[in-house]
Amino acid sequence: WIYNNGIHKFSMALWLMGEERVEKVYSWIDYFSTFMDSPSIIFWKYPKRNDNDPPKFGSMQFTLAPNLYYPSNYYDCDEYM
């Protein structure tokens, strides 16, 4: 799940920040059932372009809640900007 679904979101996070790579990645991944690596949280640090730049971080969380209803007009895994 993280690899298949997350790679699209990771590439979007890089694109939005104008970066091609990250400096460090940290994660905690558990499992809900035999096929879902959820719940999980992943966070990363973007590299500094200049010494005076403040640090920039990103984070992503995956949660599986099969009995939770969200009234919405959109698909439950919408990646559009």
MARGU-401761 format. One record per residue: residue in one letter; y, x, z of N, C-alpha, C, O in turn. Coordinates in Angstrom, 3 decimals, padded with zeros to 6 digits. Example, Ala and Ser with C-alpha at 12.3 -4.5 7.8 and 13.67 -1.06 7.14 Angstrom:
<nodes>
  type       nc2       nc1       nc3      cac2      cac1      cac3       cc2       cc1       cc3       oc2       oc1       oc3
     A  -005.690   013.190   007.800  -004.500   012.300   007.800  -003.300   013.200   007.800  -003.319   014.236   008.465
     S  -002.250   012.850   007.080  -001.060   013.670   007.140   000.030   012.900   007.870   001.138   013.409   008.039
</nodes>
This chain:
<nodes>
  type       nc2       nc1       nc3      cac2      cac1      cac3       cc2       cc1       cc3       oc2       oc1       oc3
     W  -001.194   000.829   000.000   000.000   000.000   000.000   001.245   000.865   000.000   002.156   000.631  -000.794
     I   001.303   001.857   000.875   002.475   002.722   000.938   002.643   003.469  -000.376   003.743   003.524  -000.924
     Y   001.556   004.044  -000.884   001.670   004.798  -002.130   002.002   003.878  -003.298   002.953   004.138  -004.035
     N   001.249   002.829  -003.476   001.413   001.954  -004.630   002.740   001.208  -004.605   003.461   001.219  -005.602
     N   003.073   000.578  -003.523   004.297  -000.212  -003.428   005.488   000.650  -003.027   006.608   000.417  -003.480
     G   005.248   001.638  -002.183   006.340   002.445  -001.655   006.976   003.376  -002.657   008.166   003.669  -002.547
     I   006.219   003.856  -003.635   006.769   004.826  -004.577   007.948   004.244  -005.353   008.888   004.968  -005.680
     H   007.910   002.957  -005.649   009.033   002.310  -006.337   010.266   002.291  -005.438   011.380   002.549  -005.895
     K   010.067   001.994  -004.195   011.195   001.923  -003.259   011.729   003.314  -002.913   012.935   003.484  -002.736
     F   010.845   004.305  -002.814   011.306   005.673  -002.570   012.167   006.168  -003.724   013.210   006.783  -003.503
     S   011.740   005.906  -004.943   012.531   006.354  -006.092   013.874   005.637  -006.139   014.869   006.228  -006.559
     M   013.923   004.381  -005.717   015.191   003.658  -005.668   016.109   004.246  -004.595   017.320   004.334  -004.796
     A   015.542   004.645  -003.464   016.346   005.258  -002.400   016.947   006.576  -002.864   018.096   006.874  -002.538
     L   016.204   007.359  -003.609   016.750   008.604  -004.159   017.847   008.312  -005.167   018.900   008.950  -005.151
     W   017.604   007.353  -006.041   018.581   007.009  -007.077   019.884   006.491  -006.469   020.967   006.873  -006.913
     L   019.789   005.634  -005.466   020.994   005.080  -004.839   021.846   006.155  -004.173   023.072   006.043  -004.142
     M   021.214   007.187  -003.644   021.943   008.260  -002.966   022.292   009.407  -003.910   022.926   010.375  -003.490
     G   021.893   009.315  -005.165   022.192   010.371  -006.124   021.447   011.664  -005.840   021.960   012.750  -006.110
     E   020.251   011.555  -005.302   019.459   012.734  -004.937   018.195   012.801  -005.788   017.746   011.793  -006.334
     E   017.630   013.998  -005.891   016.366   014.186  -006.593   015.218   014.505  -005.645   014.052   014.466  -006.038
     R   015.550   014.821  -004.393   014.512   015.169  -003.426   015.021   014.871  -002.017   016.194   014.553  -001.821
     V   014.128   014.977  -001.052   014.506   014.865   000.356   014.159   016.179   001.045   013.356   016.968   000.548
     E   014.778   016.392   002.193   014.557   017.641   002.930   013.346   017.543   003.851   012.523   018.457   003.889
     K   013.230   016.437   004.597   012.133   016.240   005.546   011.694   014.784   005.518   012.497   013.888   005.256
     V   010.416   014.555   005.789   009.869   013.197   005.867   009.037   013.088   007.144   008.246   013.976   007.461
     Y   009.227   011.991   007.867   008.448   011.683   009.059   007.886   010.276   008.887   008.525   009.420   008.275
     S   006.696   010.039   009.425   006.142   008.685   009.299   005.152   008.394   010.420   004.593   009.297   011.043
     W   004.960   007.119   010.647   003.906   006.601   011.504   003.283   005.452   010.727   003.972   004.507   010.343
     I   001.989   005.537   010.499   001.287   004.515   009.718   000.048   004.094   010.495  -000.761   004.932   010.892
     D  -000.093   002.799   010.708  -001.266   002.227   011.357  -001.941   001.322   010.329  -001.592   001.372   009.149
     Y  -002.872   000.520   010.737  -003.492  -000.403   009.793  -003.727  -001.749   010.454  -004.014  -001.842   011.648
     F  -003.595  -002.789   009.640  -003.792  -004.167   010.098  -005.204  -004.623   009.778  -005.850  -005.289   010.587
     S  -005.666  -004.270   008.624  -007.025  -004.593   008.198  -007.543  -003.396   007.402  -006.909  -002.341   007.390
     T  -008.653  -003.549   006.760  -009.256  -002.406   006.076  -008.501  -001.967   004.830  -008.740  -000.864   004.337
     F  -007.600  -002.786   004.305  -006.963  -002.419   003.042  -005.444  -002.296   003.119  -004.821  -001.984   002.104
     M  -004.837  -002.520   004.245  -003.376  -002.465   004.349  -002.960  -001.406   005.355  -003.355  -001.469   006.519
     D  -002.165  -000.432   004.920  -001.635   000.551   005.857  -000.304   000.041   006.398   000.769   000.561   006.091
     S  -000.423  -000.978   007.199   000.731  -001.644   007.785   000.322  -002.105   009.180  -000.794  -002.601   009.335
     P   001.145  -001.971   010.176   002.564  -001.644   010.156   002.783  -000.139   009.957   001.930   000.684   010.291
     S   003.936   000.184   009.411   004.298   001.582   009.232   005.807   001.717   009.167   006.525   000.777   008.824
     I   006.266   002.907   009.505   007.683   003.232   009.368   007.762   004.654   008.826   007.030   005.546   009.257
     I   008.650   004.839   007.888   008.848   006.136   007.253   010.342   006.414   007.266   011.139   005.541   006.922
     F   010.721   007.600   007.654   012.131   007.957   007.574   012.254   009.388   007.079   011.353   010.205   007.267
     W   013.372   009.674   006.451   013.566   010.960   005.802   015.010   011.412   005.922   015.913   010.631   006.219
     K   015.192   012.703   005.681   016.516   013.309   005.721   016.845   013.831   004.326   016.062   014.558   003.714
     Y   018.018   013.442   003.840   018.484   013.951   002.556   019.083   015.342   002.748   019.636   015.619   003.813
     P   018.993   016.218   001.757   019.599   017.547   001.898   021.121   017.463   001.854   021.690   016.566   001.232
     K   021.767   018.413   002.526   023.230   018.490   002.492   023.663   019.181   001.203   023.066   020.175   000.789
     R   024.695   018.651   000.580   025.256   019.310  -000.602   026.278   020.363  -000.202   026.393   021.404  -000.848
     N   027.024   020.088   000.872   028.024   021.012   001.398   027.812   021.145   002.896   027.255   020.251   003.533
     D   028.253   022.257   003.454   028.098   022.473   004.895   028.893   021.475   005.727   028.526   021.204   006.871
     N   029.966   020.925   005.182   030.809   019.982   005.924   030.334   018.535   005.826   030.891   017.664   006.494
     D   029.326   018.261   005.013   028.827   016.893   004.861   028.081   016.445   006.118   027.344   017.232   006.712
     P   028.265   015.196   006.524   027.457   014.681   007.645   026.013   014.490   007.183   025.766   014.339   005.987
     P   025.062   014.494   008.106   023.668   014.283   007.706   023.457   012.862   007.191   024.080   011.915   007.669
     K   022.562   012.730   006.203   022.210   011.427   005.635   020.714   011.207   005.828   019.901   012.098   005.583
     F   020.371   010.004   006.271   018.982   009.654   006.514   018.649   008.343   005.808   019.535   007.534   005.533
     G   017.383   008.145   005.524   016.898   006.889   004.978   015.682   006.448   005.770   015.020   007.264   006.412
     S   015.388   005.153   005.724   014.200   004.655   006.423   013.605   003.479   005.666   014.294   002.775   004.927
     M   012.322   003.290   005.867   011.604   002.191   005.235   010.545   001.697   006.210   009.868   002.490   006.864
     Q   010.413   000.394   006.298   009.441  -000.200   007.211   008.576  -001.181   006.436   009.085  -001.969   005.639
     F   007.276  -001.134   006.668   006.340  -002.076   006.070   005.697  -002.881   007.188   005.175  -002.317   008.150
     T   005.737  -004.193   007.059   005.164  -005.086   008.057   004.332  -006.145   007.355   004.745  -006.684   006.328
     L   003.191  -006.437   007.891   002.347  -007.501   007.365   002.326  -008.628   008.382   001.870  -008.447   009.511
     A   002.816  -009.780   007.984   002.834  -010.962   008.850   002.330  -012.146   008.029   003.138  -012.947   007.559
     P   001.021  -012.276   007.846   000.475  -013.279   006.933   000.741  -014.726   007.341   000.715  -015.607   006.482
     N   000.992  -014.997   008.599   001.225  -016.377   009.036   002.696  -016.716   009.219   003.024  -017.794   009.716
     L   003.581  -015.816   008.825   005.012  -016.042   008.967   005.572  -016.608   007.666   005.371  -016.024   006.602
     Y   006.267  -017.728   007.740   006.813  -018.396   006.563   008.295  -018.062   006.415   009.076  -018.246   007.348
     Y   008.672  -017.574   005.249   010.073  -017.308   004.912   010.479  -018.255   003.790   010.013  -018.082   002.664
     P   011.324  -019.242   004.046   011.786  -020.096   002.952   012.732  -019.290   002.056   013.774  -018.818   002.511
     S   012.367  -019.139   000.797   013.156  -018.314  -000.111   012.913  -018.736  -001.554   011.873  -019.308  -001.881
     N   013.866  -018.452  -002.392   013.722  -018.699  -003.826   013.170  -017.479  -004.551   013.054  -017.493  -005.777
     Y   012.830  -016.426  -003.817   012.436  -015.169  -004.428   011.014  -014.801  -004.053   010.474  -015.271  -003.051
     Y   010.423  -013.959  -004.869   009.096  -013.426  -004.611   009.135  -012.583  -003.341   010.158  -011.963  -003.047
     D   008.063  -012.549  -002.601   008.064  -011.890  -001.286   008.163  -010.367  -001.340   008.287  -009.731  -000.293
     C   008.113  -009.781  -002.497   008.248  -008.324  -002.622   009.242  -008.037  -003.741   008.883  -007.450  -004.761
     D   010.461  -008.441  -003.552   011.485  -008.324  -004.584   012.141  -006.954  -004.534   012.616  -006.542  -003.476
     E   012.177  -006.236  -005.660   012.730  -004.888  -005.715   013.971  -004.798  -006.593   014.410  -003.693  -006.908
     Y   014.534  -005.897  -006.987   015.642  -005.865  -007.940   016.960  -005.569  -007.259   017.150  -005.884  -006.084
     M   017.862  -004.969  -007.996   019.202  -004.641  -007.500   020.207  -005.646  -008.034   021.397  -005.549  -007.733
</nodes>
